[in-house]
Amino acid sequence: MAVEGGVISPETAFPETLVPNDTLQNLMYTNATVSNVQYDNVTDRTGFAAEVKVGVAFGVDFSLETAESRATRASYLGTSGPDGIRYPIDFRECVAR
């Protein structure tokens, strides 16, 4: 069975073949859209702080952060072949150039 104690097995989450008597996995196999995208993340941080103390402290703190994510690799499971297995297909349109 694909679901035990409320947990879905990896075989059900990423169905590659039909399994006799496993309705959920077979539904996932025939109707699911499965994709895998890998990202390259870049974060830049810049900061500045100043404090003046003359009896009472006064301070200023400034920071700036930028983050960028780029898809570096992507694929999806195609339709089943003659052998009944769904193979990954490169999804070049999803990758940043």
Secondary structure, DSSP 4 states (H G I P E B T S, - for coil): --EETTEE-HHHHS--S--TT-HHHHHHHHH---EEEEEEEEEEEEEEEEEEESSSEEEEEEEEEEEEEEEEEEEEE----TTS-PPEEE-GGGS--
